[in-house]
Amino acid sequence: MALLTDDMDIKTAFFRVAYGGNGDYYPEIIYKDRKGKKQRINVRIAMSGGNAPPEVKRAIAELYRALEKHKLNEHPLDEPERWPNVL
């Protein structure tokens, strides 16, 4: 599963970090908008070049590994049986 927000009383949202075949990381938030449509916001952290300083690149890689280690990095849409009323 993805990391579920601790603010479910406000909005149900999931956070994960995708890893691209190009070696870049894509932190993303997945949520339902007010009309019930599934939405996602993500950003690309380029590991070769890009705008992020080396410390940020290392931090996002460590975050990805930690989420993977604790099985908190799956896309919630890949688990519809777990979230039938959420997503």
Secondary structure, 3 states (H helix, E strand, C coil): CEEECCCCCCCCEEEEEEECCCCCEEEEEEEECCCCCEEEEECCECCCCCCCCHHHHHHHHHHHHHHHHCCCECCHHHCCCCCCCCC
